Amino acid sequence: MAASSRVDQIPDKGPAPGASVASTERSEARSAGASAAAKPPPWYKAGSVTRGVPGPLDDASRARRRTRFDRRQRSSEWLIRDARVRAGEPAVAPTRLRADQPGWVKPPRPARCRWRIAGGVGLHGEKGRAHFSGTERCASIWACPCCSAVIRAERATHIQAAAAGWQAQGGSLVFVTLTVRHRDGDPLKGSLDAVMKSWRRLLMGKSWKTFRERFGVRGYIRAVEVTRGRNGWHPHIHVLFFTDRPLTSTDALEWESLMYGRWADYVVKHGGRLPTQLRGIDVRPADADGTVVAQYLAKVQEKDADARRIGVGQELARFDFKGGRLTSLTPFELLDFPGDDAPAQQAWAEYVDATWGRRAITWSRGLREMCQVSADIEVTDEEIVADTEDAPLRFWIPARLYDVTVRNSPTLMARLLELIELDRADEVPDLLPGIVSADQLGPHRGGIPIAEQRAG
């Protein structure tokens, strides 16, 4: 679609020497707004709806959203460069390119998240909620900092509901982590293949049937995570097992011994490195209130030694919310490196390529019904991202103004949402000169601003 391929393969120009970031943002926005033609699409029916990351309006939530917007733009830049190099083109296009011009290369879908679909972008909202309209969403649970946050937050509530429903029936929960040994230089795709194939093989055959009967396993929810540290990529699996009886300490040791033996065999058969029993498997019962008391999880989640009590839904689904250990990074933390950091860029491109098309979270068949949870949770990632409660149109961002701002000042876009959510819409024009207020849009002439109607 030509409308969504406008300005993303042109070299970015940073602030002028001596200019502050804020003044540069405003001057670029002002110049872009002066040259942009204010002609929005017919009432925003052509495009998907982009929503702000849900959550309480506190400082931490707003800071996380700003970080996600920044990371999404860095990801887009890196993935576009990678796609161009793979296609035999210069990493950075010498001039602005459109999809119908020679030298333009279509980047992967996560790189196109937040691109315009039509001629401009709507800013909607009221106190407490805000969103954009007229932009693409990639719905990548793996590779998009913004879409991942929305999807994983929703998946976490689904998992927590299933855990609560199962425990309300007298059932129990067991939290298991399975890992493989890894070294720097091991390709992530190969390690992920070994992990995923070994997991599938673990659930097959007479041995698995006997295991299920021995421990009363009725179902599971499986999530895959990836971190990167001094020893390279570290893919691993978290599994929440639903059992019909509690696990004693003796049971836990037996569970670990039986599962490790098969897990280690399958990992080696599928090309992975032999995991040790000390690090290859971790088995922990969940509390009666649906939380996991886990020193292991605390090491993953926090950067201190304090153990935490964390909801199983959050632990299983909110990979985007985590920070790595002191010696490792989550993939999204790679996007905090400078834009010219070649190793970080290469690692991010490898991660996006290796995770493409894989399922991050899966449920065993029949588990939803068994836990008596709503059928509404059987939705796709795309449906989660697209599903938002529509809010009134407050402003319209002309095409050129949007392109310049989202590329050079992604956090400014997050701040626009904040102002609407905080009921401070009167400050929006000062933050983004050139933006058009909704009361300036004509309802009967294609949404063209009233001032332009009169001039015409």
Secondary structure, DSSP 4 states (H G I P E B T S, - for coil): -GGG-SSTTS----PPTT--HHHHHHHHHHHHHHHS-----GGG-SS-EEEPPPS--SHHHHHHHHHHHHHHHHHHHHHHHHHHHHTTS-SS-SS---TTSTT--PPPGGGGTT-BSSSEEEEEEETTEEEEESB-----TTT-HHHHHHHHHHHHHHHHHHHHHHHHTT-EEEEEEEE-B--TT--HHHHHHHHHHHHHHHT-HHHHHHHHHHHTEEEEEEEEEEEEETTEEEEEEEEEEEESSPPPHHHHHHHHHHHHHHHHHHHHHTTPBPPPHHHHEEEEEBPTTSEEE-HHHHHHH-SSS---EEEHHHHHH-GGG----TTEE-HHHHTTS-TT-HHHHHHHHHHHHHHTT--SEEE-TTHHHHTT--GGG---HHHHHH------EEEEEEHHHHHHHHHH-HHHHHHHHHHHHTT-GGGHHHHSTT-EEGGGB-TTTTT-BHHHHHH-
